[in-house]
Amino acid sequence: VPVLPLMIVFSALDIEVLWVDWAGRGNLASVIKLIVIIVFFGWMTVARLARAAALQLKGLEFVTAARALGSSHARILVVHVLPNALAPIIVAATLEVGGNILYEAALSFLGLGVPPGTPSWGALLDQGVAHLFVAPHLAIFPGLCVAALVLGFNFLGDGLRDVVDVR
């Protein structure tokens, strides 16, 4: 299921949950709602990768040796599996940052993210599109900044992949 349409549906719903009690009904409540929605849909890719790495490492010799020596499941997980699976998880999390920035910009551009008046890449793009024929730089520069930021995080993730990959 594509994530962005689900985020749009959940952003459009006017759900009042626990954060409204301490955040109030202003800008902070909608920012927290946006963060909760992005986190709710953003963890799945990294979790699948972590599970795949753990399942791959589970059958290797050093885990079998630790199990044969009588190590507990928690010790095997913390001492042997987690350090070896941490590198791909960090790389995937770094690459997901760019996607989350794009999700926030898309939701704010559609008017479902942060409220008007709160600085956001998507809100700047939305305001720039309204004046596209008169002043195109109002839409071009925020778009280029979003693209540069996402590209920078993708390059960082790619560089981390090259550094931490043992193969």
C-alpha positions as CSV (number, residue, x, y, z in Angstrom):
1,V,0.0,0.0,0.0
2,P,1.5,3.4,-0.9
3,V,2.3,5.4,2.2
4,L,1.6,8.9,1.0
5,P,-2.1,8.4,0.3
6,L,-2.5,6.9,3.8
7,M,-0.7,9.8,5.3
8,I,-3.0,12.2,3.4
9,V,-6.0,10.4,4.8
10,F,-4.7,10.4,8.4
11,S,-3.7,14.0,8.1
12,A,-7.1,15.0,6.8
13,L,-8.8,13.3,9.8
14,D,-9.5,15.7,12.6
15,I,-8.5,13.3,15.4
16,E,-8.1,14.8,18.9
17,V,-5.9,12.5,20.9
18,L,-3.8,12.8,24.0
19,W,-1.3,15.4,22.7
20,V,-4.1,18.1,22.4
21,D,-4.3,18.1,26.2
22,W,-0.8,19.4,26.8
23,A,-0.1,20.9,23.4
24,G,-3.3,22.9,23.1
25,R,-5.1,23.5,19.9
26,G,-2.6,25.7,18.1
27,N,0.4,25.1,15.9
28,L,2.1,22.7,18.3
29,A,-0.8,20.3,18.2
30,S,-0.8,20.1,14.4
31,V,3.0,19.8,14.3
32,I,2.9,16.9,16.8
33,K,0.1,15.3,14.8
34,L,2.3,15.5,11.6
35,I,5.2,14.0,13.5
36,V,3.1,11.2,14.8
37,I,1.8,10.4,11.4
38,I,5.2,10.4,9.8
39,V,6.7,8.2,12.6
40,F,3.7,5.8,12.4
41,F,4.3,5.1,8.7
42,G,8.1,5.6,8.7
43,W,9.3,2.9,11.0
44,M,8.2,-0.1,8.8
45,T,11.1,-0.1,6.3
46,V,13.8,0.1,8.9
47,A,12.0,-2.6,11.0
48,R,11.8,-5.0,8.0
49,L,15.5,-4.4,7.3
50,A,16.4,-5.1,10.9
51,R,14.4,-8.3,11.0
52,A,16.0,-9.5,7.7
53,A,19.5,-8.7,9.1
54,A,18.7,-10.5,12.3
55,L,17.4,-13.6,10.5
56,Q,20.4,-13.6,8.3
57,L,22.8,-13.4,11.2
58,K,20.9,-16.0,13.2
59,G,22.2,-18.9,11.1
60,L,25.9,-17.9,11.1
61,E,28.5,-19.8,12.9
62,F,29.4,-17.3,15.6
63,V,25.7,-17.3,16.8
64,T,25.6,-21.1,16.7
65,A,28.8,-21.1,18.7
66,A,27.5,-18.7,21.3
67,R,24.3,-20.8,21.6
68,A,26.4,-23.9,22.1
69,L,28.4,-22.2,24.8
70,G,25.1,-21.6,26.7
71,S,24.6,-17.9,26.1
72,S,21.1,-16.6,26.7
73,H,18.9,-15.3,23.9
74,A,19.2,-11.8,25.2
75,R,23.0,-12.0,25.4
76,I,23.2,-13.4,21.8
77,L,21.0,-10.6,20.6
78,V,22.8,-7.8,22.4
79,V,26.4,-9.0,22.0
80,H,26.5,-10.8,18.7
81,V,23.5,-9.9,16.5
82,L,22.9,-6.2,17.3
83,P,26.4,-5.0,16.6
84,N,26.5,-6.8,13.2
85,A,23.0,-5.7,12.2
86,L,23.5,-2.1,13.3
87,A,25.3,-0.9,10.2
88,P,22.5,-1.6,7.7
89,I,20.0,-0.2,10.1
90,I,21.9,3.1,10.5
91,V,22.2,3.4,6.7
92,A,18.5,2.7,6.2
93,A,17.5,5.2,8.9
94,T,19.7,7.8,7.2
95,L,18.1,7.2,3.9
96,E,14.6,7.4,5.5
97,V,15.3,10.9,6.7
98,G,15.1,12.2,3.1
99,G,11.9,10.4,2.6
100,N,10.4,11.8,5.7
101,I,11.4,15.3,4.7
102,L,9.6,14.8,1.4
103,Y,6.5,13.5,3.2
104,E,6.4,16.5,5.4
105,A,6.8,18.9,2.4
106,A,4.1,17.1,0.5
107,L,1.6,17.1,3.3
108,S,2.4,20.8,4.0
109,F,2.1,21.7,0.3
110,L,-1.3,20.1,0.2
111,G,-2.4,22.0,3.3
112,L,-2.6,19.0,5.5
113,G,0.7,19.5,7.4
114,V,1.6,22.4,9.6
115,P,-0.8,25.3,9.8
116,P,-0.3,28.5,7.7
117,G,2.2,30.8,9.3
118,T,4.5,28.0,10.5
119,P,7.7,27.8,8.5
120,S,7.8,24.6,6.4
121,W,9.3,23.6,3.0
122,G,5.9,22.5,1.8
123,A,4.2,25.7,3.0
124,L,6.9,27.8,1.2
125,L,6.3,25.9,-2.0
126,D,2.6,26.3,-1.7
127,Q,2.9,30.0,-1.3
128,G,5.4,30.2,-4.2
129,V,3.1,28.3,-6.5
130,A,0.4,30.9,-6.0
131,H,2.8,33.5,-7.5
132,L,4.4,31.2,-10.0
133,F,3.9,33.4,-13.1
134,V,4.7,36.7,-11.4
135,A,7.7,35.6,-9.3
136,P,8.8,32.1,-10.1
137,H,11.8,32.3,-7.8
138,L,9.4,32.0,-4.8
139,A,8.7,28.4,-5.8
140,I,12.0,27.5,-7.4
141,F,14.3,28.2,-4.5
142,P,12.3,26.3,-1.8
143,G,12.0,23.4,-4.3
144,L,15.8,23.4,-4.9
145,C,16.5,23.6,-1.2
146,V,14.2,20.5,-0.5
147,A,15.9,18.7,-3.3
148,A,19.4,19.6,-2.1
149,L,18.6,18.6,1.5
150,V,17.1,15.2,0.5
151,L,20.0,14.6,-1.9
152,G,22.5,15.4,0.9
153,F,20.9,12.9,3.2
154,N,20.9,10.3,0.4
155,F,24.6,10.9,-0.2
156,L,25.3,10.7,3.5
157,G,23.4,7.3,3.6
158,D,25.3,6.1,0.6
159,G,28.6,7.2,2.1
160,L,27.8,5.4,5.3
161,R,26.9,2.3,3.4
162,D,30.3,2.3,1.7
163,V,32.1,2.9,5.1
164,V,30.3,0.3,7.2
165,D,29.8,-2.4,4.6
166,V,32.2,-5.2,5.4
167,R,31.9,-7.0,2.1
